[in-house]
Amino acid sequence: MASNSSGVSGIAERYAAALFELADEQKALDEVADDLKRLREMLRESAELRRLVRSPVLSREDQGKAMGALAQAAGLGRLTQNFLGLVAKNRRLFALSGMIEAYLAQLAERRGEVTAEVVAAQPLDERQRARLDEQLRAAVGAKVAVDVRVDPSLLGGMIVKVGSRMVDASLKSKLHRLQIAMKGVS
């Protein structure tokens, strides 16, 4: 299983590197990054889209048409649209999430940023986001690119992951720890 995982990772990294190089040549690094972040959010929110990119049953033409229509409807840039068409044509849509993450990681590395994954119980407003950025920058000691995702099942609080470090300050985890502690008391 590990070899399959590293194979997908290798494919994702190669495609992301090629896209990064093209975007850099065309001075479109940020535009492509914005497109990919939007696409990542669509993948997170849509089970149908996840099925589309992972389906071995659909033909490459069908996948290409569907991704082209989606990219156009979402207003993605021409470079991103062409990239998605190539990925569909080459039957590599199954690795799309990895390609997105690899591209964004390469961009963050170029900028000297560290990426922080934040899962919050509810959407953060601008003031909360700015405060989070400030706290992470102080804790990490570098520029931080923050990727915020919402998971209402946390009930409250958030989970922050920077590299291999993770801080779970969610209400769900606190309640779970309290439940375990109370079982020990009985």
C-alpha positions in Angstrom: 0.0 0.0 0.0 2.9 2.4 0.7 4.2 2.1 -2.8 0.8 3.1 -4.2 0.7 6.0 -1.9 4.1 7.2 -2.9 3.2 6.6 -6.6 0.2 9.0 -6.3 2.4 11.4 -4.4 5.1 11.3 -7.1 2.5 11.9 -9.8 1.0 14.8 -7.9 4.4 16.4 -7.2 5.5 16.1 -10.9 2.3 17.7 -12.2 2.4 20.4 -9.6 6.0 21.2 -10.4 5.1 21.5 -14.1 2.1 23.8 -13.3 4.3 25.8 -11.0 6.9 26.3 -13.6 4.4 27.4 -16.2 2.6 29.7 -13.8 6.0 31.2 -12.8 6.9 31.8 -16.5 3.5 33.5 -17.1 3.7 35.5 -13.8 0.5 33.9 -12.7 1.6 32.1 -9.5 -1.0 33.9 -7.3 -3.8 33.6 -9.8 -3.2 29.8 -10.1 -2.9 29.5 -6.3 -6.3 31.2 -5.9 -7.9 28.9 -8.5 -6.4 25.9 -6.8 -7.7 27.0 -3.4 -11.1 27.5 -4.9 -10.9 24.0 -6.5 -9.8 22.5 -3.2 -12.8 24.0 -1.5 -15.1 22.6 -4.2 -13.6 19.1 -3.7 -14.1 19.3 0.0 -17.7 20.4 -0.3 -18.9 18.2 -3.1 -19.1 14.4 -2.8 -20.2 14.3 -6.5 -17.0 16.1 -7.6 -14.9 13.8 -5.5 -16.6 10.8 -7.2 -16.0 12.4 -10.6 -12.2 12.8 -10.1 -11.8 9.3 -8.6 -14.1 7.4 -11.0 -12.4 4.7 -13.1 -15.6 4.1 -14.9 -16.0 7.5 -16.6 -14.1 8.0 -19.9 -11.3 10.5 -20.0 -13.5 12.5 -22.5 -16.4 12.6 -20.0 -14.1 13.6 -17.2 -12.5 16.2 -19.3 -15.8 17.7 -20.4 -17.1 17.8 -16.8 -13.9 19.4 -15.5 -13.9 21.9 -18.3 -17.5 22.9 -17.6 -16.8 23.1 -13.9 -13.6 25.2 -14.4 -15.4 27.6 -16.8 -18.4 28.0 -14.5 -16.2 28.6 -11.5 -14.3 31.3 -13.5 -10.9 29.6 -13.2 -8.1 31.1 -15.2 -7.1 29.8 -18.6 -3.9 28.2 -17.3 -5.8 26.3 -14.6 -8.4 25.3 -17.1 -5.8 23.9 -19.5 -4.0 22.1 -16.7 -7.3 20.4 -15.6 -7.9 19.4 -19.2 -4.4 17.8 -19.4 -4.8 16.0 -16.1 -8.2 14.6 -17.2 -6.8 13.6 -20.6 -3.9 11.8 -18.9 -6.3 10.0 -16.5 -4.7 11.6 -13.5 -7.6 13.4 -11.8 -7.4 10.9 -9.0 -4.3 12.7 -7.8 -5.8 16.2 -8.2 -6.0 16.9 -4.4 -2.3 16.0 -4.1 -1.4 18.2 -7.0 -3.2 21.2 -5.4 -1.4 20.6 -2.0 2.0 20.1 -3.7 1.6 23.4 -5.8 0.6 25.4 -2.7 3.4 23.9 -0.7 5.9 24.8 -3.4 4.6 28.4 -3.5 4.8 28.6 0.3 8.4 27.4 0.2 9.3 29.9 -2.5 7.9 32.7 -0.3 9.6 31.3 2.9 6.2 30.6 4.4 5.1 27.8 6.7 1.7 26.4 6.1 -0.7 26.0 9.0 -3.9 23.8 8.6 -6.7 25.1 10.8 -10.0 23.4 11.3 -12.5 25.6 13.1 -15.9 24.9 14.4 -17.3 27.9 12.6 -16.1 30.4 10.0 -13.6 33.0 11.2 -14.3 36.7 10.6 -11.5 39.0 9.5 -10.6 40.1 13.0 -10.3 36.4 14.2 -8.3 35.5 11.1 -5.9 38.4 11.6 -5.4 37.5 15.3 -4.8 33.8 14.4 -2.2 34.9 11.8 -0.5 37.1 14.3 -0.4 34.3 17.0 0.9 31.7 14.5 3.5 34.0 13.2 4.7 34.7 16.8 4.7 30.9 17.7 6.4 29.7 14.5 8.8 32.6 14.0 8.1 32.8 10.2 5.5 33.9 7.7 2.5 31.6 7.9 0.1 30.7 5.1 -3.1 29.7 6.9 -5.5 27.2 5.3 -8.8 27.4 7.3 -11.5 24.7 7.0 -14.8 24.6 8.9 -16.0 21.4 10.7 -19.1 22.0 12.8 -18.7 18.6 14.5 -15.9 20.2 16.6 -18.7 22.1 18.5 -16.4 25.0 19.4 -12.7 25.9 19.3 -10.2 24.7 16.6 -7.5 22.4 15.7 -4.2 23.9 14.4 -1.5 21.8 12.7 1.8 23.3 11.6 4.2 20.7 10.2 4.2 17.8 12.6 2.9 19.8 15.6 -0.8 19.9 16.3 -2.8 21.7 18.9 -6.3 20.5 19.5 -8.4 23.1 21.3 -11.7 21.9 20.1 -14.7 21.5 22.5 -15.3 18.0 21.0 -11.8 16.8 22.2 -12.2 18.5 25.6 -15.5 16.8 26.1 -14.0 13.5 25.0 -11.0 13.9 27.5 -13.5 14.8 30.3 -15.6 11.7 29.5 -12.5 9.5 29.7 -11.4 11.1 33.0 -14.9 10.5 34.4 -14.8 6.9 33.5 -11.6 6.5 35.5 -13.4 8.1 38.6 -16.3 5.6 38.6 
